[in-house]
Structure formats: C-alpha cells, structure tokens
C-alpha cells in the first residue's frame, strides 16, 4: 500500500492531486490513499469563509478552489481522508462526519475520536482522527460544546485515550507539546503528547504550523509535521507531501518527497 500524506491545503486540492499524479508518473507506482492533516479549506462560497481565509483569498483565489469538488464539477482522482483544522467551514463539516463531502464519494471527512480502516487486498491501515487545535494549551474551557469546531473537543480526545485503540496512523491538526515550530516555544499540546504516548500509533502526522521541526520519535511513534519546509509543497501553500509505504518486507516506511 502507498499512502500520500499532506499538510495544510487551504483549498488548493488541485495542486495536491497534481503532486500525487506527478509522483505516480515519476515512480511508476499508484497511490492508494491520501491522508490530510486539517485546514483542507473546503469552502463552498466566499460568504462562508472565515476572516483570515478571506484575506488570503484577496491575493489567491485558489483558496476557494475546493468549491469545484464540493459541487461535483471536479472529482478527486484518489480516495482522500482528512480531518478538520481551525480554518474550515464547520457549518458544512458538522453534517458530514464520517462521510463523503463530495458527490463522487472520494473525499471523506474523518470524525474526531473515530478510527477508520482502509483495505487493499490483504493489507489493512487503521487511522485514528483528532481534528482542531489546542485552546490556550488547555488552561481554559473551550468556548463551544460543538464537536466540529476550531478547537480540540475534549470528549473526542478522551475517547481515544480511554479506548486506546490499536492504530497505525494518528492524524492530528495541532502538534505535540513544543513540536509545532523549530525555534519558538511554547507550541502544540501536552494533551496530544500524552495521547500519542497512550495509544502508541506507528505514525503521528500533524499540520497547522508553517515551520515544524525535523521528524522525531515519541517512544515507538514516528512523528512528522506535514508543513515541513524541506519537502515538496503544494503550490503557494505550507502543506508538504510525504509518502508512507506499508508493503516493504523490512517494515513500514515514511519519507518526505524531496522538492
């Protein structure tokens, strides 16, 4: 199985899929699944955009390019699973948890606190999802009890921690504590560090920050910030591309795609 992993897309789904198709052509292999770490930017219209996204749209209209996939005008060439970040159309996503957001049924929104399996022949990939960012490092209550919102929703985090499911990949938007940026502290979330240490996935991928550190380990878990500056990025976006291979005899392997 070959899985492409991406950081923040902010609407430029076409650029993300072009990188996938370029990799497939260069390597003469097929990507089976795309995983994305939030801030997908699935806005259906300018009116639904948040203030920050509207500012970016004024300079780059591809911030609204995902609307073509939402309407069915364009179809994703590869099945894609994503979690929510802090810049999303939450009014849309709250009705799509665990299901497709596009008419073609290829772009799947993973509900926070859920575990989903992808199968190819005899291979299986188990992915746990937890969208949103930490709210002031957990010192104060979140300002909303809506499960799909810009902040981590504690019941979803607690569910994963208490059930401690056996998973291969944990998809996050925010980072483990102090692993958001290379040269700025504090960043990230202590609660996410504790979650990784509890459920011990093989891999944990996150987005949100524009200059994360080099990939690192938390116990047995390989962790990577998917907006890595030394990797190939989606045009005009922070989101970088990585490849996870699961069919290797020597074990599963992840690497960033070189620019």
C-alpha positions as CSV (number, residue, x, y, z in Angstrom):
1,X,0.0,0.0,0.0
2,X,1.2,3.5,-0.8
3,X,-0.3,6.4,1.1
4,X,0.4,10.1,0.3
5,X,0.3,12.4,3.4
6,X,-0.2,16.1,3.2
7,X,-0.2,19.2,5.5
8,X,-2.4,22.3,5.1
9,X,-4.1,22.5,1.7
10,X,-6.3,25.7,2.2
11,X,-8.4,25.0,-0.8
12,X,-5.8,24.0,-3.3
13,X,-6.9,20.4,-3.8
14,X,-5.9,20.6,-7.5
15,X,-2.3,21.4,-6.5
16,X,-2.3,18.5,-4.1
17,X,-3.6,16.0,-6.6
18,X,-1.2,17.3,-9.3
19,X,1.7,16.4,-6.9
20,X,0.2,12.9,-6.4
21,X,0.0,12.4,-10.2
22,X,3.5,13.7,-10.7
23,X,4.8,11.3,-8.1
24,X,3.0,8.4,-9.7
25,X,4.3,9.2,-13.1
26,X,7.9,9.6,-11.8
27,X,7.9,6.5,-9.7
28,X,5.6,4.3,-11.9
29,X,3.5,3.4,-8.9
30,X,0.0,4.1,-7.9
31,X,-1.0,6.0,-4.7
32,X,-3.8,4.1,-2.9
33,X,-4.9,6.7,-0.4
34,X,-4.3,10.4,0.5
35,X,-4.3,11.4,4.2
36,X,-4.6,15.1,5.1
37,X,-4.0,16.8,8.5
38,X,-6.6,19.5,8.5
39,X,-7.1,23.0,7.1
40,X,-8.3,21.3,3.9
41,X,-10.2,24.6,3.2
42,X,-13.4,23.1,1.9
43,X,-15.3,26.4,1.5
44,X,-18.4,26.3,-0.7
45,X,-18.6,30.1,-1.1
46,X,-16.8,33.3,-0.2
47,X,-19.6,34.2,2.3
48,X,-18.9,31.1,4.4
49,X,-15.1,31.8,4.7
50,X,-13.7,33.0,8.0
51,X,-11.9,36.3,8.2
52,X,-8.4,35.0,7.8
53,X,-9.3,33.0,4.7
54,X,-11.0,36.0,3.1
55,X,-7.8,38.0,3.5
56,X,-5.8,35.2,1.7
57,X,-8.5,34.9,-1.0
58,X,-7.9,38.6,-1.9
59,X,-4.4,37.6,-3.0
60,X,-5.0,34.0,-4.1
61,X,-8.4,32.9,-5.4
62,X,-7.4,29.2,-5.2
63,X,-8.5,29.5,-1.5
64,X,-11.9,28.8,-2.9
65,X,-10.9,26.2,-5.4
66,X,-12.3,23.3,-3.3
67,X,-15.8,24.5,-4.2
68,X,-15.5,22.7,-7.6
69,X,-15.0,19.4,-5.7
70,X,-17.9,20.1,-3.4
71,X,-20.3,20.8,-6.3
72,X,-19.1,17.8,-8.4
73,X,-17.6,19.9,-11.1
74,X,-14.3,18.2,-10.3
75,X,-13.7,14.7,-8.9
76,X,-10.9,13.6,-6.7
77,X,-8.6,11.1,-8.6
78,X,-7.6,9.3,-5.4
79,X,-9.6,8.5,-2.3
80,X,-8.8,11.1,0.3
81,X,-9.3,11.1,4.1
82,X,-9.0,14.3,6.1
83,X,-9.6,15.8,9.5
84,X,-10.7,19.3,10.3
85,X,-8.2,22.1,11.2
86,X,-9.0,25.6,12.6
87,X,-9.8,27.2,9.2
88,X,-12.8,25.2,7.8
89,X,-16.5,25.6,7.0
90,X,-17.7,24.0,10.2
91,X,-21.3,24.5,9.3
92,X,-20.7,22.2,6.4
93,X,-18.5,19.6,8.1
94,X,-20.7,19.1,11.2
95,X,-23.2,17.4,8.9
96,X,-20.6,15.2,7.1
97,X,-18.8,13.4,10.0
98,X,-17.6,10.0,8.9
99,X,-18.9,10.5,5.3
100,X,-18.1,12.0,1.9
101,X,-18.3,15.7,1.3
102,X,-18.3,15.4,-2.5
103,X,-20.8,13.9,-4.9
104,X,-18.2,11.4,-6.1
105,X,-17.8,10.0,-2.7
106,X,-14.0,10.2,-2.8
107,X,-13.2,12.9,-0.1
108,X,-14.0,11.5,3.3
109,X,-14.2,13.6,6.5
110,X,-12.9,11.6,9.4
111,X,-14.8,12.4,12.6
112,X,-12.7,13.3,15.7
113,X,-12.4,10.4,18.1
114,X,-13.0,7.9,15.3
115,X,-11.0,5.0,13.9
116,X,-11.4,4.1,10.2
117,X,-9.9,1.2,8.3
118,X,-8.6,1.2,4.7
119,X,-8.2,-2.1,2.9
120,X,-6.2,-3.2,-0.1
121,X,-6.2,-6.9,-0.9
122,X,-4.7,-8.5,2.3
123,X,-3.4,-5.2,3.7
124,X,-5.1,-3.0,6.3
125,X,-4.5,0.5,7.5
126,X,-6.1,1.7,10.7
127,X,-6.3,5.5,11.1
128,X,-7.4,7.5,14.2
129,X,-8.6,11.0,13.8
130,X,-8.5,14.1,16.1
131,X,-9.1,17.5,14.5
132,X,-8.8,21.0,15.8
133,X,-6.1,22.9,17.7
134,X,-5.4,23.3,21.4
135,X,-7.2,26.1,23.2
136,X,-4.7,28.1,25.2
137,X,-2.8,25.0,26.0
138,X,-5.7,23.5,27.8
139,X,-5.8,26.1,30.6
140,X,-9.4,27.2,30.0
141,X,-12.6,25.6,28.9
142,X,-13.2,25.6,25.1
143,X,-15.7,28.3,24.1
144,X,-18.2,25.9,22.4
145,X,-19.6,22.5,23.0
146,X,-19.8,21.7,19.3
147,X,-17.8,18.7,18.4
148,X,-16.7,20.0,15.0
149,X,-15.1,23.3,15.7
150,X,-11.7,25.0,15.5
151,X,-10.5,23.7,18.9
152,X,-9.8,20.2,20.2
153,X,-13.1,18.7,21.6
154,X,-12.1,17.0,24.9
155,X,-14.7,14.2,24.8
156,X,-13.2,13.1,21.4
157,X,-9.7,13.2,22.8
158,X,-10.8,11.3,26.0
159,X,-12.5,8.7,23.9
160,X,-9.3,7.8,22.1
161,X,-7.2,7.9,25.2
162,X,-9.6,5.7,27.2
163,X,-10.3,3.2,24.5
164,X,-6.6,3.2,23.5
165,X,-7.3,1.6,20.0
166,X,-4.5,-0.2,18.2
167,X,-3.9,2.1,15.2
168,X,-1.3,2.5,12.5
169,X,-1.7,6.3,12.0
170,X,-2.9,9.1,14.2
171,X,-4.0,12.1,12.2
172,X,-3.8,15.4,14.1
173,X,-4.0,19.1,13.2
174,X,-2.1,20.5,16.2
175,X,1.3,19.3,17.3
176,X,2.6,17.5,20.4
177,X,3.9,19.9,23.0
178,X,6.7,22.2,21.8
179,X,6.9,20.4,18.4
180,X,5.0,23.0,16.4
181,X,7.8,25.3,15.4
182,X,11.5,24.8,15.3
183,X,12.5,27.9,17.1
184,X,9.5,29.1,19.1
185,X,8.1,27.9,22.4
186,X,5.6,27.0,23.7
187,X,3.6,25.5,20.9
188,X,1.5,22.4,20.5
189,X,-0.4,20.5,23.1
190,X,0.6,18.5,26.2
191,X,-2.7,16.5,25.8
192,X,-1.7,15.4,22.4
193,X,1.7,14.3,23.6
194,X,0.0,12.2,26.3
195,X,-2.4,10.8,23.7
196,X,0.4,9.6,21.5
197,X,2.2,8.1,24.5
198,X,-1.0,6.3,25.5
199,X,-2.2,4.8,22.2
200,X,1.3,4.4,20.7
201,X,0.5,4.5,17.0
202,X,3.2,3.6,14.5
203,X,3.0,7.1,13.0
204,X,1.5,10.5,14.0
205,X,1.1,13.3,11.4
206,X,0.1,16.9,12.1
207,X,-0.2,20.2,10.3
208,X,-1.1,23.8,11.5
209,X,2.4,25.2,11.8
210,X,4.4,26.7,9.0
211,X,7.9,25.6,10.1
212,X,7.8,22.4,12.1
213,X,11.0,20.6,13.3
214,X,12.6,17.6,11.7
215,X,10.6,14.3,12.2
216,X,11.1,12.9,15.6
217,X,10.0,10.0,17.8
218,X,7.8,9.8,20.9
219,X,8.5,6.3,22.2
220,X,7.7,3.9,19.4
221,X,5.8,6.5,17.4
222,X,7.4,8.3,14.4
223,X,6.0,11.9,14.3
224,X,6.1,14.4,11.5
225,X,4.9,17.9,11.0
226,X,3.4,17.9,7.5
227,X,4.2,21.5,6.7
228,X,7.9,20.6,6.6
229,X,9.9,23.3,4.8
230,X,12.5,20.9,3.3
231,X,9.9,18.8,1.4
232,X,7.9,19.3,-1.8
233,X,5.0,21.6,-1.1
234,X,1.6,22.2,-2.6
235,X,2.0,25.4,-4.8
236,X,1.5,28.5,-2.7
237,X,0.7,26.5,0.4
238,X,2.6,25.3,3.5
239,X,1.4,21.8,3.1
240,X,4.2,19.3,2.2
241,X,4.0,15.9,0.7
242,X,5.1,12.6,2.3
243,X,4.9,9.0,1.3
244,X,4.0,6.1,3.6
245,X,4.8,2.7,2.2
246,X,3.3,-0.3,4.0
247,X,4.3,-3.2,1.7
248,X,8.1,-3.3,2.4
249,X,9.5,-6.5,3.8
250,X,11.7,-4.5,6.2
251,X,8.6,-2.8,7.7
252,X,6.6,0.3,7.1
253,X,8.5,3.4,6.0
254,X,7.7,7.1,5.8
255,X,9.7,9.8,4.0
256,X,9.1,13.3,2.7
257,X,9.1,13.9,-1.0
258,X,12.2,16.0,-2.0
259,X,11.5,19.4,-3.6
